Amino acid sequence: MSNSDTLFRPAKLGQLELPNRIVMAPMTRTASPGNVPNDMVVEYYRRRAAGGTGLIITEGTCINHKAANGYENVPFFYGEEALEGWKKVVDAVHAEGGKIAPQLWHVGAIRRPGTEPDKDVPGYSPSGMAKAGKVTGHAMTKEDIADVVAAFAQGAKDAKAIGMDAIEIHGAHGYLIDQFFWEGSNQRDDEYGGSLENRSRFAIEIIKACREAVGPDFPIILRWSQWKQQDYPARLVNNPEELEAFIKPLSDAGVDIFHCSTRRFWEPEFEGSDLNLAGWVKKISGKPTITVGSVSLNADFLPVDGTAMFREAEPASLDNLIQRMEADEFDLVAVGRALIANPDWPKMVQEGRMSEMAAYEKDMLFKLV
């Protein structure tokens, strides 16, 4: 049996020094009325830091672009009131010894008319579509692209100014940046479409602009995924060679840490190797990686056959995870639903109290603290 001490070794990833290897995964909670983090949001994050989480990555928080938001009551990362709310979160997390990074987010074509703040604004995306063949919104002009790049950079600058320890750029799960990556939703015929190299240009411009905004040492995390909300089996790259061609330009642009989103961390990414996606990205890029996907759970979050979105998820063994970390397959592990069910999840693991953990249930999403 593996020793959980591996999870509790300090980590120094460039300028980011963490007390352990445990990350809180970003999870949308829609609990910020007026799009401003309130005292309940502060307490939600404070409790996870007090429970021993080394790095908290916030829920997706919208950049300052008119089409960035896709849901009610999600927090924004612009405007005096919202940034003041986030500053309270930062101070509370730091007071408990934790570190925190905002996930900067633009939903792209997933936005529907009627969504706040301006209900007349449609979804913006590379070709006006969230999935192939269905135009539902506005195809972005080059001026639109420049505006969004600038908004991400401003979000990065503001994050540093209010004391955040890093930023995460949301480039996964079928949202805007991923809509550029994905050939099905990006059918442009200019320099932002066509080859995967061209489809990555938007993300590279965002990363470079964020790097310029925060300076050379402030950590930039990029979250990306193969799967999409619209297509769970989707694969952006199919082998290590394609992965290298995709990852290297992003790394060169200024990504310090890759957050590799998978549904199940234990699944090999390519045939002929047991490495998961985070393991392959670390091997190829030489950069630190975060693994994620059903950590400490033994049931799926996402449906296999479309019959259920949530199932009860009992705590599961961490042996496989720890063995992979001991083998230096990845550097950090992000925990999601198990941390909703158990704010003290890290302390419970460290103290050998796995059997006392509460099972995750969907009703837990309806209560923040």
N, C-alpha and C positions, 0 to 999 in steps of 0.2 A: 504493500500500500504506500502511496506517495505521501510525502510530508507537506502539509499546507504551508509550512514556513516559506516555501518558495514564493508564494503569493505576497508575502509580507516583507520581502527584501526591498530596501529603498531603490529607487530608480533615478538615474540622472540622464536625461535625454536632451542633450544640448544644454540650453539654459533652463529647462524644466526639471526641477528636482521634486520628486514625489516620495512620500513616506512609504508607499507600497505599490503593488502592481495592479490594483483594483480601480477600475474606472466605472463611473455611473454612465450608462448609455443614454443618449438623448431620447426622450419620449414625450410626444406631444400630449399635453394635459388639458388644454383649453380652459384654463382656470384663471385667466387674467382679464377681468372685465375692463372694458375701455382700452384693452391691449397694453395695460400697465401691470407689471409684477407688483402684487400687493403683499401685505404682511403674511398671508397664508403661503404664498409662493416662497417668501423668505424662509419661513419655518420649514417648508417641504425640503428645500435644499440644505438648510442648516442641519436638519435631523440626519440626513445621509452623510454629511461630513462628520458629525458627532459620532455616527455609527462606524466610522473607520474608513470610509471611501477615500482613496488617495487623490483622485482627480474626478471632478464632476464636469460632465459635458451637459450643458443645459438642453432643454427642449429646443426645437427649432424656433428661432426668433427672427422676425422679418426685417430685412434691410429696408432702407428708405427709398423704395420704388413703388409707384402707384399700383402695380400689379403683383407685388411680392406675396401678399397674403391670400390664403385659400380657405380659411376656417374662422369661425367666430371665437372670440376670446383667447386668441393666441397672443403672446407678448410680442411687442415690437422692440427693435433695437435702434430707435431713433426718437428724437423729441426729448425735451428736458425731463418731462415727468417719467417717461419709461426708463431713461438712463439713470435717473435718480433711484427708481425702483430696483434696477439691476445693481446699482452701487450698494444698496442695502443687502442684497443677496451676497455680493462679493465679500462685504465686511463680515457677514454672519458666517460664511464658509471659512474665511481666513481665521476667524476667532476660534474655530474648532480644529484648526490645524490642517484643513484641506486646501486643495487648489481647484480652480474653476476656469472653464472656457465656455464662451457662448457658441452655440451652433448658429452660424449666419445662414439665412435661408431665403430662397425665392422659389415659390411653388410652380411657376411657369403655367403651362396649359391646364393644370389641374384646377386653377381658379375658375370660378363660374361667375357670371354677372349676378349682382345682388349681394356680393361679398363686401364686407367693410374693408377699408374706410370709404372708398368711393364706389358705390354699388353699380355705377354705369361702366366701370372699367372691365374689359374682358380679360381672359387669360392671355399672357404673352408667351411666345415660344418660338423656336427657330423657324418652324414652318406652319404655325397656327394649329398644330395637332398634338394631342397627348399620346396618341397611338396611330400607327400607320393607316393612312387612307381616310381619316375622319378629322376634317378641319372644324374646330370648334371655337377658335379665338383668333388673335392677332399675330401675324407673322412679323417677327422683329426686324426692323430696319437696322442699318449700321449705327445710326444715331441712338436707337434703343439699346443696342448692345453696349455702346460706350456709356450710356446712362447707368446701366446695371453694373458694369464693371466699377464705375466710380462709386456707386452705392455700397458695394461690397468693401471697397477700400475704406470708405468713410466708417463703415461699421467696425472694421479692424482697428482703425485709428481710435475710435471711441472706446472700444474694448480695452485697449492698452491704457487709455487715459483714466478710466474708472477703476483700474487695478486688476483687471482680469489677468490670468496667468498664461493664456494662450487663446487662440481662436480655432474653431473648427468650421471649415467651409463644407456645406452640405452639397455633395456632388453625387448623391445616390438616389435609389428608389423611385426613379421616374419623375423627379422634380426638375427644375429648369436646367441646371448644369448637365444633368444626366440626359435630358431631352436633346441637348446638343450632342452628347456622346453617342446616343443611340440612333442607328441608321433608320429605324422605323419611324422616328419622330422628327428626324433632321433630314429633310430632302432639299436642302438649299443647293444652289449651283454656284455660290461664291466661295470665298476662301474659308468660310465657316462650315462648309458641307462637302460631301463626297467621301474622301478617304478618312480613316480614323484619325490620321494626323491633322487633317483640317477640322474634323469634328471636335477635336480636343483644343482647338485654338482659343475658344471662348473661356474655357477653364484656365488655360495657361495665362491668358490676359488678366483674369481675376486674381490668380495667385501672384503674379508679378506686381499687380497694382497693390495688393494687400501687403506684399513684402516691402514695397517702397513706402507704404504708409506707416509701417510699424518698425522699420529698421532691420538690420541684419540678424539680430539675435532673438527677437520675439518669436515664440514657437507658433508655427502654422500646421494645423492638422487638416487633412483632406479625408472626408468620408466618401467612399464609393462602393458600388455593388455591381454584381452581375445581374441579379434579379431586380425586377421592377414591380411596382404595385399593380401594373396592368398586365404583367406577364412574369409569373414566378419562375418558369424554367428558362427565361432569357439568359443569354450569355453574350457579353460584350466582346470577350476574347475566348478563344477555344483551345489554346495551347500556350506553353511557356514563351515561345517566340513572339506570339502576338501580345502577350502580357508585357513582355519587356519593351516592345515598341510603344505600348500605351503608357507604361509607368515611367519610363526614363525621362521623357520630356516634362512630365508633371513634377518629378523629383528635381530636375534641373531648374525648373521655374521657381522653386523655393519651398516646396513641401518638406517639412521636417519629420512628420509622422503620418503614416497612412493608417486610416481606420477602415478595415476591410469587412464590410457588412455581409454576413452570411446567415442563413436561417439556422444552421446547425454547425457549430464550430468544429466538430469531430469529422466532418465529411471531407475526404480528399478532393482537391480541386481539379486535378488532371490525372489521367490514367498513368500508372507506373510509378506513383509516388504517394506516400501517405500525407504529404504536406497539405495543409489547408490553404485558403486564399491568403491569409496573413503571412503564412510561412513562405509561400512563393514570392510574395511582394518583398518581404525582407531579404530573401535570398537574391533576388534580382536587383533591387535598388540599393541594398546596404543600409537602408533607413529603418528606424524603429517602426514597429507595427502594433496595432491593437486588433485582437481577435474578438469576435462577438457572435452570439447565436445560441439561444436556449441554454445558457450557462446555468447550472444548478436546477434545471427543470427536466422533467421526463415526458413532457407532452408538447405538442406543437402549438405555437401562437397563431400561425397562419394556416388556413385550411388546406387540406390535401385534396379533398373531393368537393369543396364548396358547400359542405353541409353545416359547418360551424366555424365561426371566426375565433372563438375562444374555447379552450377546454381547461379543466382544472389541471394544474401542473404541480405535482409533488416535488419536493427537493430531491435531487439526484446526486450521485457520486461525482466528485471532482477529480477522481484519479486520472482519467484520460487527459483532462485539461492540465493538470500539474505535471504529468509526464512530458507533455509537449513543451511546456514552459521550461522545464528543467533541461530539455534538449535544445533550448534557445530557438525554438521555432518562431516565437513572437515575444514581444516585450511586455505588453499589457493586456489585460482582459476586461472587456466591458460587460457589465451585468445590468440587465434591464428589469424585467418583470419581477425577478426574485428580490430586487431592491425596493420595488413598490410594496411587495408583501412584507418585507423584513428590512426596515430602515437600518437595522444594526447587522445586516448580513455579514460584513467583513469581521466584526467582532465575534459573531456567532461561529463563523468558520474557524477563526483563530483559536477560539476556546473549545473547539470540538463539540459544538452544540447543534450540529446539522439536523439531528432528529427533532429538535424543538422548533424548527422553522415552520412558519405558516405556509400553506400551499397558496399559490397565486390563483385568484379567481377574478373573473371579469368585473364583478361588482366593486372591486377595489379601485377601479378606474374612476368611479363616480365620486370618490372622496379624496381630496388632496392631502389633508393632514388629519 
